[in-house]
Each structure stands twice: as structure tokens, then as C-alpha cells.
Amino acid sequence: MPAMYAKALAEPARAAEDTGVIDRLDWPAIATHLDGEGYALLPGLLGAERVHDLAGRIDDMNAYRVSLAATGLGSGELFYFDHTPWAEWRAAFYRHLAIIANRWNETLGIADRYRPELPDSYEADRSVGQAQRQSYVCRLGTEDYLSLHQHASGERIFPLQIVALLSEPEKDFEGGQFVMVERRPRMQSRPIVLPLRLGDAAIICAADRPFRGNSGYYRVNLKHAISRVHRGERIGAEWSFHDAW
């Protein structure tokens, strides 16, 4: 586990839903890594109890079920859930991420600013007609995959999101790597493979972020995907902090 993120994780990761754990993460170090790389890995953030709780309630969480084959985004299933599951946990993350998101918008010359509290931010989404849920659990079986995509539908796009792995590589499944592709103007795309293990989470750029080049800041774009599962069943989750059109 990288030392810069270990500050809050001396206690067992079963306390991940405790907002105090999130508040004690090394947010300056996380912000620096997000600025430089577009993601920050949080190893072991979700303990076994939390992982099994979320993965085991897929069919009972009042989720909207979508076939990936029907959307053209791959094969497997997405279970879109509302703002209820882990509401305090998500709100605690948002308070810290909103500071980074507002700084990114200021750097890119984007006028919109995100409100300090998550419920107020969702109210702002609804005021411009954004009410479609974005957070989901993804269940992929053998030969399933999730194509490159991003959560960028709407007038108000929160530029950060959280992903997590709820099953164990090499035991529950093989393949199914979490992949990101960053596109920079007039440069080759940069592939990134995130080595997630059971209970790992990561904060990633949801769409655009500022990148400092030789002539100042410019905008880079990130998409993410899950490679083909060769064996077993892979379950992961994505939490977004804005609703869509």
C-alpha cells in the first residue's frame, strides 16, 4: 500500500463507510497524484464486509438493470442504483473531491462551481434537467467486457468519480483488467492499467482534466474500460457525483 494513502487506513478497512476514515486520508497527496496522473489508487479501502454487502445485494438494491449488449458497450450487466446506498460514505468523499473539481474548473476556465455538499449538487443537476442516475454495479461473466466510455452526459459534469473491485482476481475471475486511455492534443494516447485487487478503490478522472505542459495548462480527456473476462465472474462498482440527461 503506498505510504501516502496509508494515513487513514491503520484501522481495518471494515471502517471504510465511516466518514472519519475518509476525512483522514492524505488528501494533499491524493490531489497531487490526480493532478499528475488523472487517478489515485486507494488500496484496501473496502473491507470484506463492505465488499460482500454491496456485491451480494445487486438484485435487491432497487437497481435499474441494463444489458451491455443492448447499449453497444460490450457484454455483461449494469445495475444502476439511486443515491441511497452508502449515502454518507459518498457525501464524505464528495466534500474533498469538490475542492479538487473546483480548482480544475478554474484552471480550465470553466465557470461552473460545485456546491460544498453532495445533496445540493444533485439539486443543481436537477435544475438543468439532469436526473438520470449514473452510479452502478457492473457484473461481467466469462467472455464479457465493458468498452471504453466516460460519464460526460449533461451540462454539469463532475470531473471525478470512484471505482472499486468487489471480487478477487485469480480466484473469482481471470482477465477483466481495469483500463484507462488518456487522450492529449497532438500526442499519442496514453494507456493505463489499474491493478485493482479485492476491496481496492480508485478515484479517477470522469472525463476532462487540466494537464500542465510546457506552454501552460491544457485539457486532456480520459475514458475507461474493463478488458474481457477469461474465466469466472467479475463484480465492480462505479460511483458518480452527478446525474445525467
Secondary structure as GFF3:
##gff-version 3
##sequence-region A 1 245
A	DSSP	three_ten_helix	3	8	.	.	.	ID=ss1
A	DSSP	three_ten_helix	13	17	.	.	.	ID=ss2
A	DSSP	alpha_helix	19	23	.	.	.	ID=ss3
A	DSSP	alpha_helix	27	37	.	.	.	ID=ss4
A	DSSP	beta_strand	39	42	.	.	.	ID=ss5
A	DSSP	alpha_helix	48	56	.	.	.	ID=ss6
A	DSSP	three_ten_helix	58	60	.	.	.	ID=ss7
A	DSSP	beta_strand	64	67	.	.	.	ID=ss8
A	DSSP	alpha_helix	68	71	.	.	.	ID=ss9
A	DSSP	beta_strand	74	75	.	.	.	ID=ss10
A	DSSP	beta_strand	77	80	.	.	.	ID=ss11
A	DSSP	alpha_helix	87	108	.	.	.	ID=ss12
A	DSSP	alpha_helix	118	127	.	.	.	ID=ss13
A	DSSP	beta_strand	136	140	.	.	.	ID=ss14
A	DSSP	beta_strand	145	149	.	.	.	ID=ss15
A	DSSP	beta_strand	160	165	.	.	.	ID=ss16
A	DSSP	beta_strand	173	175	.	.	.	ID=ss17
A	DSSP	beta_strand	178	183	.	.	.	ID=ss18
A	DSSP	beta_strand	190	194	.	.	.	ID=ss19
A	DSSP	beta_strand	201	205	.	.	.	ID=ss20
A	DSSP	beta_strand	208	213	.	.	.	ID=ss21
A	DSSP	beta_strand	216	226	.	.	.	ID=ss22
A	DSSP	beta_strand	229	232	.	.	.	ID=ss23
A	DSSP	beta_strand	234	239	.	.	.	ID=ss24
###
